[in-house]
């Protein structure tokens, strides 16, 4: 058999290698080490991935500190630092699909930054406001700020594949010693628990008393709206739809009064404001029918004062010392903001004088939750005193389960599964209308990073 020349053999090997590269679909400038699947494998093992080509942007020590912070918080937050030339087309949905883990994903790509999240972990509004709040910062500061703010407002839990931060097995002798201490101090612990329970009950009663004043004002204002409407079911032109709207509004008014009379804790206020929100929407429908206008869209109340009624649009607003965010506004406040004036804000009495409700203390969480619901609340209150308080475990203990994570229960975030994954959360047009890459060759973050 005739021997194959070495040069022909080498050429064949090179052609085969080239064909393999083309078959794997690696884009120019990318390598196997930076493929989406490789990044996903790294994130399944830990919350922070720094591409070798971007190692100059975040040191190993800083990346480790960031990862420890995320693990200690037990939240499904994933951070990736990639080089500027990394392909952006379908990056977020591909990465989310490759990890298979429900969570919040933040990517620093060169000088740009953006994030996407499963809706159960963070709402689109909250995610967009969070991303906007950290734009323009250098890498370490940006990722640290993003992480701190995200951990305070997101839901879910870390994947089991990360392992338990700080976990370890104690010795049998240590366990026995701990048990002995617990038994010896049982009487004292019981006394302490009783004292703490009584203190918490006093604080809750005081919080409910403060809330009662505000809620009574809300109920009174709604009753006055019903009177001003001056609708009579038998009036000329009234039809069954109008009468149904009016009946729902009356039922909501009576329900709100009854629920408030029965309230024994701050969290009992939430059904009251839920009823008032529902009643005001019924009145808006009735008014539209009587005037022959199109029926209004079901929207949350005006953020600045729910007594203004259902919102008509979203507007950008920046609280003093805070980051811009989109909030639902009534027509009057939308005009004020457009003219550069201040909106008419609901203020309440505090020990420091009159303050906006979002700076008035933790008791107003259930009140706001009834008006705005769990899904929209994180984005609206992001960076405010109330928003920060509601994100703490102690808040949930004092003011009702479900408020510490803004009303979201049953999170599956962190479980390695796709049961919570909605492709629409990560695909093009998610939240801010700008796909990550968007098929246009790199519209990274719908303009946030530009």
CORRA-V728247 format. One record per pair of residues at least 24 apart in sequence whose C-alpha atoms are under 10 Angstrom apart, sorted by the first residue. I is the first residue (numbers start at 1). GAP is how many residues later the second one is. Records with the same first field share a line. If there is no record, write none. Layout:
I=GAP, GAP
This chain:
27=59, 60
28=57, 58, 59
29=54, 56, 57, 58
30=53, 55, 56, 57
34=48, 49, 52
35=51, 52, 60
36=55, 56, 58, 59, 60, 61, 62, 63
37=57, 58, 60, 61, 62
38=57, 60, 61
39=41, 42, 43, 56, 59, 60
40=38, 40, 54, 55, 56, 57, 58, 59, 60, 61
41=54, 57, 58
42=38, 57
43=34, 35, 36, 37, 52, 55, 56, 58, 116, 118, 119
44=34, 54, 55, 56, 57, 115, 116, 117, 118, 370, 372
45=114, 115, 116, 117, 118
46=24, 25, 31, 32, 33, 112, 113, 115, 116, 117
47=24, 28, 29, 30, 31, 32, 33, 58, 111, 112, 115
48=29, 30, 31, 32, 33, 58, 59
49=29, 30, 31, 32, 33, 58
50=29, 30, 31, 32, 33, 57, 58
51=29, 30, 31, 32
52=29, 30, 31
53=28, 29, 30, 31, 32, 33
54=26, 27, 28, 29, 30, 54, 55, 56
55=26, 27, 28
56=27
57=24, 25, 26, 51, 53, 54, 81, 82, 83
58=80, 81, 82, 85
59=81
62=78, 81, 82
63=77, 80, 81
65=79
66=74, 77, 78, 81, 82
67=80
68=97, 98
69=75, 78, 79, 82, 96
70=77, 78, 80, 81, 88, 95
71=86, 87, 88, 91, 92, 93, 94, 95
72=86, 92, 93, 94
73=75, 78, 79, 84, 85, 92
74=77, 81, 82, 83, 84, 85, 86, 88, 89, 90, 91, 340
75=28, 29, 46, 75, 76, 77, 79, 80, 81, 82, 83, 84, 338, 339
76=25, 26, 27, 28, 29, 41, 45, 75, 78, 79, 80, 81, 82, 83, 86, 336, 337, 338, 339
77=25, 26, 27, 28, 29, 40, 44, 70, 73, 74, 77, 78, 79, 80, 81, 82, 336, 337
78=25, 26, 27, 28, 29, 37, 39, 69, 80
79=25, 26, 27, 28, 29, 36, 64, 67, 68
80=25, 26, 27, 28, 29, 33, 63
81=25, 26, 27, 28, 29, 32, 58, 62
82=25, 26, 27, 28, 29, 30
83=25, 26, 27, 28
84=24, 25, 26, 27, 28
85=24, 25, 357
86=24, 356
87=350, 354, 355, 357
88=347, 348, 349, 350, 351, 352, 353, 354, 355, 356, 357
89=339, 346, 347, 348, 349, 350, 351, 352, 353, 354, 355
90=336, 337, 338, 345, 346, 347, 348, 349, 352
91=335, 336, 344, 345, 346, 347, 353
92=24, 25, 333, 334, 335, 336, 343, 344, 345
93=328, 329, 330, 331, 332, 333, 334, 335, 342, 343
94=329, 332, 333
95=331
96=322, 325, 327, 330
97=320, 321, 324, 326, 329
99=317, 318, 319
100=314, 315, 316, 317, 318, 319, 320, 321
101=57, 58, 311, 312, 313, 314, 315, 316, 317, 318, 319, 320
102=54, 55, 56, 57, 309, 310, 311, 312, 313, 314, 315, 316, 317, 318, 319, 320
103=51, 52, 53, 54, 55, 56, 309, 310, 311, 312, 317, 318
104=46, 47, 50, 51, 52, 309, 310
105=321
106=25, 37, 40, 41
107=36, 337, 338
108=31, 34, 35, 341
109=30, 335, 340
110=29, 339
111=24, 25, 26, 27, 28, 338, 339
112=24, 25, 26, 27, 332, 333, 335, 336, 337, 338
113=24, 26, 29, 30, 331, 332, 334, 335, 336, 337
114=322, 330, 331, 332, 333, 334, 335
115=31, 311, 321, 329, 330
116=309, 310, 311, 314, 315, 320, 329
117=37, 304, 305, 308, 309, 313, 314
118=37, 38, 295, 302, 303, 304, 305, 306, 307, 308
119=36, 256, 294, 301, 302, 303, 305, 306, 307
120=34, 35, 36, 255, 288, 289, 290, 291, 292, 293, 300, 301, 302
121=32, 33, 34, 35, 36, 254, 284, 287, 290, 291, 292, 293, 299
122=28, 31, 32, 33, 34, 253, 254, 256, 257, 283, 284, 286
123=30, 31, 32, 251, 252, 253, 254, 255, 256, 302, 308
124=251, 252, 254, 255, 301, 306, 307, 308
125=200, 201, 202, 250, 251, 252, 253, 254, 255, 257, 306, 307
126=24, 27, 28, 199, 200, 249, 250, 251, 252, 253, 254, 255, 256, 305
127=26, 27, 251, 252, 255, 304, 305
128=196, 197, 198, 251, 302, 303, 304, 317, 320
129=194, 195, 196, 197, 249, 250, 251, 253, 254
130=193, 194, 195, 248, 249, 252, 253
131=192, 314, 317, 318
132=191, 192, 193, 316, 317
133=189, 190, 191, 192, 249, 250, 315
134=189, 314, 315
135=313, 314, 315
136=312, 313, 314
149=233, 234, 239
150=232
151=240
152=226, 230, 231, 235, 236, 237, 238, 239, 240, 252, 253
153=224, 225, 226, 228, 229, 230, 234, 235, 236, 237, 238, 239, 251, 252, 253
154=224, 237, 250, 251, 252, 254, 259
155=236, 249, 250, 251, 252, 253, 254, 255, 256, 257, 258, 259
156=249, 252, 253, 254, 255, 256, 257, 258, 259
157=254, 255, 256, 257, 258
158=254, 255, 256, 257, 258
159=253, 254, 255, 256, 257, 258
160=254, 255, 256
161=253, 254, 255
162=252
200=197, 198, 199
201=64, 197
203=62, 63, 160, 195
204=60, 61, 62, 63, 159, 194, 195
205=59, 60, 61
206=59, 60, 157
207=58, 59, 154, 155, 156, 157, 192
208=55, 56, 57, 58, 59, 60, 61, 155, 156
209=55, 56, 57
210=56, 138, 139, 140, 153, 154
211=54, 55, 58, 137, 138, 152, 153, 155, 156
212=48, 49, 51, 54, 57
213=135, 136
214=132, 133, 134, 135, 143, 150, 153
215=41, 42, 45, 54, 57, 58, 61, 152
216=40, 41, 44
217=90
218=38, 54, 55, 58, 87, 88, 89
219=33, 34, 35, 37, 38, 41, 53, 54, 56, 57, 88
220=33, 37
221=86, 87
222=27, 28, 30, 31, 54, 55, 57, 58, 61, 85, 87
223=26, 27, 30, 31
225=55, 58, 82
226=24, 27, 53, 54, 57
229=54, 57, 58
231=55, 56, 59
237=53
238=48, 51, 52
239=50, 51
241=44, 45, 48
242=40, 41, 43, 44, 45, 46, 47, 48
243=43
244=38, 42
245=34, 36, 37, 38, 39, 40, 41, 42, 44
246=33, 36, 37, 39, 40, 41
247=32, 35, 36
248=27, 30, 31, 32, 33, 34, 35
249=26, 27, 28, 29, 30, 31, 32, 33, 34, 35, 37
250=29, 32, 33
251=24, 25, 27, 28
252=24, 25, 26, 27, 28, 30
253=25, 26, 27
254=25
255=24
265=98, 133, 134, 135
266=96, 97, 98, 99, 100, 101, 132, 133, 134
267=96, 97, 98, 99, 100, 102, 103, 129, 131, 132, 133, 134, 135, 136
268=98, 99, 102, 131, 132
269=94, 95, 96, 97, 98, 99, 100, 101
270=94, 95, 96, 97, 98, 99, 100, 101, 103
271=95, 96, 98, 99, 100
272=94, 95, 98, 99
273=33, 93, 94, 95, 96, 97, 98, 99
274=92, 93, 94, 95, 96, 97, 98, 99
275=95, 96
276=30, 31, 33, 94, 95
277=24, 29, 30, 32, 33, 93, 94, 95
278=32, 92, 93
279=30
280=26, 27, 28, 29, 30
281=28, 29, 30
282=28
283=26, 27
284=25, 26
299=29, 30, 73
300=27, 28, 29, 30, 71, 72, 73, 76
301=26, 27, 28, 29, 70, 71
302=25, 26, 27, 28, 29, 30, 31, 32, 43, 69, 70
303=24, 25, 26, 27, 30, 40, 42, 43, 65, 68, 69, 74, 77, 78
304=24, 25, 26, 29, 39, 40, 41, 42, 43, 52, 53, 54
305=24, 25, 28, 38, 39, 40, 41, 42, 51, 52
306=24, 39, 40, 62, 65, 66
307=39
308=24, 25, 36, 38
310=61
317=25, 26, 63
319=62, 64, 65
320=64
321=62, 63
322=60, 61, 62
323=59, 60, 61
324=56, 58, 59
325=54, 55, 56, 57, 58
326=53, 54
327=49, 50, 52, 53, 54
328=44, 48, 52
357=28, 29
358=25, 26, 27, 28, 29
359=25, 26, 27, 28
360=25, 26
361=24, 25, 26, 28, 29
362=24, 25, 26, 27, 28, 33, 36, 37
363=26, 27, 32, 35, 36
364=26, 35
365=24, 25, 30, 34, 35, 38, 39, 41
366=24, 33, 34, 36, 37, 40, 41
369=34, 37, 38
373=33, 34, 35
374=28, 29, 31, 32, 33, 34, 35
375=30, 31, 32, 33
376=30, 31
377=28, 29, 30
378=27, 28, 29
